[in-house]
């Protein structure tokens, strides 16, 4: 098991940037594929981005492609989500998640370790 703690959320205006962090502890961070999901009020949790165990293989939801960047620092046991050009529709609670499953994993059920979430609110 790995413990996940997100931080970096906040209230910003449309067009601004935020960087979310997810600090991990417990089992070796480097074995986990990491993902970011988000849940807006009244909506289901949705996939945002994921990254493999190495730093270079990332996959994004179409809604954030070109604006968000997921990265990881295995030395710091931390995964990041850099969010640029934020939009009102990006408002949600953002969750960090970890899985040992290989391949592009975009389903909530494919991740078995979750953080508590961090709120991101984008105003117009």
C-alpha positions in Angstrom: 0.0 0.0 0.0 1.0 3.6 -0.5 -0.4 6.7 1.2 -1.2 9.7 -1.0 -1.6 13.3 0.1 -2.5 16.0 -2.4 -1.8 19.7 -2.1 -1.7 22.9 -4.2 -5.4 23.4 -4.9 -7.0 26.8 -4.5 -9.1 29.6 -6.1 -7.9 31.1 -9.3 -9.2 33.0 -12.2 -9.7 31.6 -15.7 -6.5 31.6 -17.6 -4.3 31.2 -14.5 -2.1 28.3 -13.6 -1.8 25.9 -10.7 0.5 23.1 -9.8 -0.9 20.2 -7.8 1.4 17.9 -5.8 0.8 14.4 -4.5 3.3 13.3 -1.9 3.5 9.5 -1.3 4.7 7.3 1.5 4.8 3.7 2.2 5.7 1.1 -0.5 8.3 2.1 -3.1 6.9 4.9 -5.2 8.7 3.9 -8.3 6.7 0.8 -8.8 3.4 2.7 -9.1 1.8 4.1 -12.2 0.2 7.4 -11.1 -3.0 9.1 -12.1 -4.9 12.2 -11.5 -8.7 12.2 -11.5 -11.2 14.9 -10.8 -14.8 15.2 -9.6 -17.0 18.2 -10.2 -20.1 18.8 -8.1 -22.9 16.5 -9.2 -20.7 14.6 -11.6 -18.9 11.3 -11.6 -15.1 11.2 -11.0 -13.3 11.4 -14.3 -9.8 10.6 -15.5 -7.5 13.5 -16.1 -3.9 12.2 -16.7 -1.6 9.3 -15.9 2.1 8.6 -16.0 4.1 5.4 -16.1 6.8 4.5 -13.7 9.3 6.4 -15.8 9.0 10.2 -16.4 8.3 10.2 -20.0 5.1 8.2 -20.8 2.0 10.2 -20.1 -1.6 10.0 -21.2 -4.2 12.7 -21.0 -7.9 13.2 -21.2 -8.9 15.1 -24.3 -10.3 17.9 -22.2 -7.0 18.8 -20.7 -4.5 17.8 -23.4 -2.2 20.7 -24.3 -3.0 22.5 -21.0 -2.1 20.0 -18.3 1.2 18.2 -17.7 1.7 15.3 -15.4 5.2 14.6 -14.1 6.9 12.7 -11.4 10.0 12.9 -9.3 10.9 9.4 -8.0 13.6 10.8 -5.8 11.0 12.9 -3.9 8.2 10.3 -4.1 5.9 12.9 -5.6 3.8 13.3 -8.7 2.7 16.7 -10.0 -0.1 18.1 -12.2 0.8 21.4 -13.8 -2.4 23.0 -14.9 -2.2 26.0 -17.3 -4.9 28.1 -19.0 -7.4 27.0 -16.4 -11.1 27.1 -17.3 -14.2 27.4 -15.2 -15.1 23.8 -16.3 -11.9 22.6 -14.6 -13.4 23.3 -11.2 -13.4 20.1 -9.3 -11.9 18.2 -6.4 -8.7 16.7 -7.8 -7.5 13.2 -6.6 -4.2 11.5 -6.9 -4.3 7.7 -7.4 -1.8 4.9 -7.7 -1.9 1.5 -9.5 0.5 -1.3 -10.2 -1.4 -2.3 -13.3 0.6 -1.9 -16.5 -0.8 0.0 -19.5 -3.0 3.0 -20.0 -5.4 2.9 -17.1 -8.2 5.5 -17.1 -10.9 3.8 -15.0 -11.4 4.7 -11.4 -11.6 1.0 -10.5 -8.2 0.3 -11.9 -6.5 2.3 -9.1 -6.5 1.0 -5.6 -4.7 3.8 -3.7 -6.3 7.2 -3.4 -5.6 10.5 -1.8 -8.2 12.7 0.0 -8.4 15.2 -2.8 -7.7 18.9 -3.2 -10.2 21.5 -4.3 -9.5 23.6 -7.4 -11.9 26.4 -8.2 -11.7 28.5 -11.3 -13.7 31.7 -11.5 -14.6 33.6 -14.6 
